[in-house]
Amino acid sequence: MKRDAVTGGGCLVSAAGVVGAVWLWGASDRTQRHLGNEFENNGQDFGAALTELPFVFLAGAVVPAVVWGLGAWLLGRRRRPRSSQFHA
């Protein structure tokens, strides 16, 4: 693989991870409870959103990028020709 393709793929995977992580976090029952989807907004707590959302965003960006990079490194290592240790 070319280096530009690997970098572009890593960025796309990272962006998809951010979107997926934030969507799953926002759709969870716990988050909905904190954002006020209970009866008459009981239990509304925007502090939970302000403290959790940055971590969700970072985890969604970093974890897929690390997995992508590890996979690219392993595939690149596997495809490289091995030099013989014994020279004739």
C-alpha positions in Angstrom: 0.0 0.0 0.0 1.1 3.5 -0.7 1.7 5.8 2.3 -0.9 8.3 1.1 -3.6 5.6 0.9 -2.8 4.3 4.4 -2.9 7.9 5.8 -6.2 8.7 4.0 -7.7 5.4 5.1 -6.7 6.1 8.7 -8.3 9.5 8.6 -11.5 8.1 7.1 -11.7 5.3 9.7 -11.0 7.9 12.5 -13.8 10.2 11.2 -16.2 7.3 11.0 -15.2 6.2 14.5 -16.0 9.7 15.9 -19.4 9.8 14.2 -20.3 6.3 15.4 -19.1 6.9 18.9 -20.9 10.2 19.4 -24.1 8.7 17.8 -24.0 5.7 20.1 -23.3 7.8 23.1 -26.2 10.2 22.2 -28.6 7.3 21.6 -27.9 5.5 24.9 -30.6 5.5 27.6 -28.2 6.9 30.1 -27.3 10.0 28.0 -31.0 10.5 27.1 -31.8 10.6 30.8 -29.1 13.2 31.5 -30.2 15.4 28.6 -33.7 15.6 30.0 -35.8 13.0 28.2 -37.6 12.0 31.4 -40.9 13.3 32.7 -40.8 17.2 32.9 -37.0 17.1 32.5 -36.4 15.5 35.8 -32.8 14.5 36.2 -31.5 16.9 33.5 -27.7 17.2 33.9 -25.8 18.9 31.1 -22.6 18.6 33.2 -22.5 14.9 32.2 -22.6 15.8 28.6 -19.8 18.4 29.0 -17.6 15.9 30.8 -18.3 12.8 28.8 -18.5 14.1 25.3 -14.8 15.0 24.9 -13.8 11.6 26.0 -16.3 9.9 23.7 -15.0 12.1 20.8 -11.3 11.3 21.5 -12.0 7.5 22.0 -13.9 7.4 18.8 -11.0 9.1 16.9 -8.1 7.4 18.5 -9.1 3.7 18.9 -10.0 3.1 15.2 -6.9 5.0 14.0 -4.7 2.9 16.3 -6.3 -0.3 15.1 -5.9 0.9 11.4 -2.3 1.8 12.0 -1.5 -1.5 13.7 -3.1 -3.4 10.8 -1.2 -1.4 8.2 2.0 -2.0 10.0 1.4 -5.7 10.3 0.5 -6.0 6.6 3.5 -4.0 5.6 5.7 -6.1 7.7 4.3 -9.3 6.3 4.7 -8.2 2.7 8.3 -7.0 3.0 10.8 -9.4 1.5 13.0 -10.9 4.2 16.7 -10.5 3.8 18.7 -13.7 4.3 20.9 -13.7 7.3 23.5 -16.0 5.7 25.4 -14.5 2.8 27.1 -16.9 0.4 
